Amino acid sequence: MVLPSVRQLRYAPASPVGRGVEVLSFEQLRTMDRARRRALPQRPDFHVLALVTSGAGRHTADFVDHPLRERTVVWIRPGVVHRWTDVDEVQGPLVLFEPGFLPVSGPAGQAAADVFAPTSWQLDDRNWHLSMCAADHLSHEHATAVAHPELASPPVLVHLLSALVLRVLPSASASPPAADAENHTVFRRYRAAVEEHFAHQHHVTEDARQLGYDPRTLTRAARAATGLGAKHFLDQRILLEAKRLLAHTDLPVARIAGHLGFGDSANFTTFFQRQTALPPGRWRAGHGNH
């Protein structure tokens, strides 16, 4: 659903060369955005991976405020409502890439698909140095492709972006998200099903039946990957969208309940209050247009 108070950003690279990835900088962002629309809520349909090389500022993503300083990594995934609260003094590269640009079966692609992954974190000196080497290599390859299209190599760009993603991941996310290959595959399929059906399918048994698994298999795989049971994982995805709709639209609670697949507003209110300890109206009063 379109969020009226949120600017929808579509992937529109300055150059068609690169086929799915573009490397910019905070300096270029400020130059392109003289009106400072970056400080207002926006929702991209692409990934933004940013590395802060110097300066200090702030960034807000889905109701959480993050400080920016040297060696901060920011990863904004498609659909996240965010704003660059203060990046006037921040320097560093921003890598924009389309969903599906990274191979979905590889570890970098799996990290890109994780809707509950951290938005911001700090790297230590050693990992930061290696990450910047990877970012510089990607930047040079992309610049060469733009300047000399005959030298452009999409597979090289995919591999370089994959290397950068794997270097910047928090240590807890660097290994496969499941304890073994079978759990990994099961959770990957379950996560995709949740993303596709969460607005109208609220029971793990329905996903399990469609995927051909026992519900206990989904729970085991989800817990191995995220520490959450399958039902909790599903509920958190519904809750995140509910918060976005409450904060960034003027829709009545009853309309939001219907949009998210609840039979009536009372059921939605019970669900929301159980998750947040607040009824939807009170939560909205404290987070509207955040």
C-alpha positions as CSV (number, residue, x, y, z in Angstrom):
1,M,0.0,0.0,0.0
2,V,1.2,3.5,-0.8
3,L,1.9,5.6,2.3
4,P,0.7,9.1,1.6
5,S,3.1,10.9,3.9
6,V,6.1,8.9,2.6
7,R,7.9,9.6,-0.7
8,Q,8.1,6.4,-2.8
9,L,11.6,6.1,-4.4
10,R,11.9,4.0,-7.5
11,Y,15.2,2.6,-8.7
12,A,16.3,5.1,-11.4
13,P,20.1,5.1,-11.9
14,A,21.8,8.0,-13.6
15,S,23.3,5.6,-16.1
16,P,21.8,2.3,-17.5
17,V,25.2,0.8,-17.4
18,G,25.7,-1.5,-14.5
19,R,22.4,-3.3,-14.8
20,G,21.1,-3.1,-11.2
21,V,23.8,-1.4,-9.2
22,E,25.0,2.2,-8.8
23,V,27.7,3.7,-6.6
24,L,27.2,7.2,-5.3
25,S,28.4,9.2,-2.2
26,F,26.8,11.3,0.5
27,E,28.3,14.3,-1.2
28,Q,26.4,13.5,-4.4
29,L,23.3,12.8,-2.4
30,R,23.5,16.4,-0.9
31,T,24.2,17.9,-4.3
32,M,21.2,16.1,-5.9
33,D,18.9,17.0,-3.0
34,R,19.2,20.8,-2.5
35,A,15.6,20.8,-1.1
36,R,16.7,18.4,1.7
37,R,13.9,15.9,1.0
38,R,16.3,13.3,2.4
39,A,15.3,14.4,5.9
40,L,11.6,13.5,5.2
41,P,10.2,9.9,5.3
42,Q,10.9,7.9,2.2
43,R,10.5,4.3,1.1
44,P,12.8,2.9,-1.6
45,D,12.0,-0.1,-3.8
46,F,15.7,-0.9,-3.8
47,H,18.6,-1.5,-1.4
48,V,20.9,1.3,-0.1
49,L,24.1,0.2,1.5
50,A,26.1,3.1,3.0
51,L,29.5,3.3,4.7
52,V,30.4,6.3,6.8
53,T,34.0,7.2,6.3
54,S,33.9,10.5,8.3
55,G,31.6,12.9,10.0
56,A,28.7,12.4,12.3
57,G,24.9,12.5,11.9
58,R,21.7,10.5,12.4
59,H,19.5,8.2,10.4
60,T,16.0,6.9,11.2
61,A,14.6,3.6,9.9
62,D,11.2,2.2,10.9
63,F,10.8,4.2,14.1
64,V,14.4,3.6,15.3
65,D,17.0,6.4,15.4
66,H,20.6,5.5,14.7
67,P,23.7,7.6,15.2
68,L,26.2,7.8,12.3
69,R,29.9,8.1,12.8
70,E,33.1,6.8,11.3
71,R,32.9,3.0,10.5
72,T,29.1,2.9,10.7
73,V,27.3,0.7,8.1
74,V,23.7,1.4,7.1
75,W,21.7,-1.0,5.1
76,I,18.2,0.2,4.0
77,R,16.3,-2.7,2.5
78,P,13.3,-2.2,0.0
79,G,10.1,-1.2,1.8
80,V,11.8,0.2,4.9
81,V,10.5,3.7,5.7
82,H,13.6,5.8,6.6
83,R,15.0,9.3,6.5
84,W,18.5,10.7,6.6
85,T,17.8,12.8,9.7
86,D,21.2,14.6,9.6
87,V,23.9,13.8,7.1
88,D,25.2,17.3,6.4
89,E,28.7,16.4,7.5
90,V,28.8,12.7,6.7
91,Q,31.1,11.3,4.0
92,G,31.3,7.9,2.4
93,P,29.9,5.7,-0.4
94,L,26.3,4.8,-1.0
95,V,25.7,1.6,-3.0
96,L,22.2,1.3,-4.6
97,F,21.1,-2.0,-6.0
98,E,17.9,-3.6,-7.1
99,P,16.2,-6.6,-5.4
100,G,17.3,-9.8,-7.1
101,F,20.6,-8.3,-8.3
102,L,22.4,-10.6,-5.9
103,P,22.0,-14.4,-6.5
104,V,19.1,-15.4,-4.1
105,S,20.8,-18.8,-3.3
106,G,24.1,-17.2,-2.2
107,P,24.9,-15.9,1.3
108,A,24.9,-12.2,0.1
109,G,21.5,-12.7,-1.5
110,Q,20.2,-14.3,1.6
111,A,21.4,-11.4,3.7
112,A,19.6,-9.0,1.4
113,A,16.3,-10.9,1.8
114,D,16.4,-10.7,5.6
115,V,13.6,-8.2,6.4
116,F,14.4,-8.2,10.1
117,A,18.2,-7.7,9.8
118,P,19.8,-4.7,11.5
119,T,19.7,-1.4,9.7
120,S,22.9,0.1,11.3
121,W,26.0,-1.3,13.0
122,Q,29.7,-0.5,13.6
123,L,32.7,-2.4,12.2
124,D,36.0,-2.8,13.9
125,D,39.2,-1.5,12.3
126,R,40.2,-4.6,10.5
127,N,36.8,-5.4,9.0
128,W,36.4,-1.7,8.1
129,H,39.6,-1.7,6.2
130,L,38.6,-4.8,4.2
131,S,35.1,-3.4,3.6
132,M,36.5,-0.2,2.2
133,C,38.8,-2.1,-0.1
134,A,35.8,-4.0,-1.4
135,A,33.8,-0.8,-1.7
136,D,36.6,1.0,-3.6
137,H,37.0,-1.9,-6.0
138,L,33.2,-1.9,-6.7
139,S,33.2,1.9,-7.2
140,H,36.1,1.7,-9.6
141,E,34.5,-1.1,-11.6
142,H,31.2,0.7,-11.8
143,A,32.9,4.0,-12.8
144,T,34.7,2.2,-15.6
145,A,31.5,0.6,-16.8
146,V,29.8,4.0,-17.0
147,A,32.8,5.7,-18.8
148,H,33.5,2.7,-21.0
149,P,30.4,0.6,-21.6
150,E,32.3,-1.8,-23.7
151,L,34.2,-2.9,-20.6
152,A,31.1,-3.3,-18.5
153,S,30.7,-6.7,-16.9
154,P,27.6,-7.4,-14.9
155,P,28.9,-10.6,-13.5
156,V,32.0,-8.8,-12.1
157,L,29.7,-6.2,-10.5
158,V,27.6,-8.9,-8.9
159,H,30.7,-10.6,-7.5
160,L,32.2,-7.4,-6.2
161,L,28.9,-6.3,-4.5
162,S,28.6,-9.8,-3.0
163,A,32.1,-9.5,-1.6
164,L,31.2,-6.1,-0.1
165,V,28.0,-7.4,1.5
166,L,29.8,-10.3,3.1
167,R,32.6,-8.0,4.4
168,V,30.2,-5.5,6.0
169,L,27.8,-8.0,7.6
170,P,27.7,-8.0,11.4
171,S,29.7,-10.9,12.8
172,A,26.5,-12.6,14.0
173,S,25.1,-12.5,10.5
174,A,28.2,-13.6,8.6
175,S,27.5,-17.3,8.9
176,P,24.6,-19.1,7.2
177,P,21.3,-18.2,9.1
178,A,20.4,-21.8,9.8
179,A,22.2,-24.6,11.7
180,D,22.4,-26.8,8.6
181,A,21.6,-26.8,4.9
182,E,18.1,-28.3,5.3
183,N,17.0,-25.7,7.9
184,H,18.5,-23.0,5.8
185,T,16.5,-24.1,2.8
186,V,13.3,-24.4,4.8
187,F,13.6,-21.0,6.4
188,R,14.4,-19.4,3.1
189,R,11.2,-20.7,1.6
190,Y,9.2,-19.8,4.7
191,R,10.5,-16.3,4.8
192,A,9.5,-15.8,1.1
193,A,6.1,-17.1,1.8
194,V,5.6,-14.8,4.8
195,E,6.6,-11.8,2.7
196,E,4.2,-12.7,0.0
197,H,1.2,-13.7,2.2
198,F,1.4,-11.9,5.6
199,A,-1.3,-9.4,4.8
200,H,-4.0,-12.1,4.5
201,Q,-2.5,-15.4,5.9
202,H,-1.9,-15.4,9.6
203,H,-1.5,-19.1,10.4
204,V,1.7,-21.0,10.2
205,T,-0.3,-24.1,9.3
206,E,-1.4,-22.5,6.0
207,D,2.2,-21.7,5.0
208,A,3.3,-25.2,6.0
209,R,0.6,-26.8,3.9
210,Q,1.4,-24.7,0.9
211,L,5.1,-25.3,1.2
212,G,4.7,-29.0,2.0
213,Y,6.2,-29.0,5.5
214,D,5.0,-29.9,8.9
215,P,4.4,-26.7,11.0
216,R,7.0,-28.0,13.5
217,T,9.6,-28.1,10.7
218,L,9.0,-24.4,10.0
219,T,9.2,-23.6,13.7
220,R,12.5,-25.4,14.0
221,A,14.0,-23.7,10.9
222,A,12.8,-20.2,11.9
223,R,14.2,-20.6,15.4
224,A,17.5,-21.8,14.1
225,A,17.7,-18.9,11.7
226,T,16.3,-16.0,13.9
227,G,15.8,-17.2,17.4
228,L,12.1,-16.8,16.9
229,G,9.5,-19.5,16.4
230,A,7.6,-19.5,13.0
231,K,4.5,-17.9,14.5
232,H,6.5,-15.2,16.2
233,F,8.4,-14.4,13.0
234,L,5.1,-14.1,11.1
235,D,3.5,-11.9,13.8
236,Q,6.5,-9.6,13.8
237,R,6.2,-9.1,10.0
238,I,2.5,-8.2,10.4
239,L,3.3,-5.9,13.3
240,L,5.9,-4.0,11.3
241,E,3.5,-3.3,8.5
242,A,0.8,-2.3,11.0
243,K,3.2,0.3,12.5
244,R,4.1,1.7,9.1
245,L,0.4,2.1,8.2
246,L,-0.5,3.7,11.5
247,A,2.5,6.1,11.4
248,H,2.4,7.1,7.8
249,T,-1.3,7.1,6.8
250,D,-4.5,8.6,8.1
251,L,-6.4,5.3,7.5
252,P,-8.9,4.5,10.3
253,V,-7.8,1.5,12.5
254,A,-10.6,-0.6,11.0
255,R,-9.3,0.0,7.4
256,I,-5.8,-1.0,8.5
257,A,-7.2,-4.1,10.2
258,G,-8.9,-5.1,6.9
259,H,-5.8,-4.3,4.9
260,L,-3.8,-6.7,7.1
261,G,-6.3,-9.5,6.9
262,F,-8.0,-9.2,10.3
263,G,-11.7,-10.0,10.4
264,D,-12.5,-6.9,12.4
265,S,-10.8,-4.0,14.3
266,A,-11.3,-5.7,17.6
267,N,-9.1,-8.7,16.6
268,F,-6.5,-6.3,15.2
269,T,-6.5,-4.2,18.4
270,T,-6.1,-7.3,20.5
271,F,-3.2,-8.5,18.3
272,F,-1.5,-5.1,18.3
273,Q,-1.8,-4.5,22.0
274,R,-0.5,-8.0,22.8
275,Q,2.6,-7.2,20.8
276,T,3.2,-3.6,21.9
277,A,1.3,-3.2,25.2
278,L,-0.5,-0.3,23.6
279,P,-3.7,-0.1,21.5
280,P,-3.2,1.1,17.9
281,G,-4.6,4.6,18.5
282,R,-2.3,5.4,21.4
283,W,0.7,4.0,19.6
284,R,-0.2,6.1,16.5
285,A,-0.5,9.2,18.7
286,G,3.2,8.9,19.7
287,H,4.6,7.9,16.3
288,G,2.5,9.6,13.6
289,N,4.6,10.7,10.6
290,H,7.7,9.6,12.3
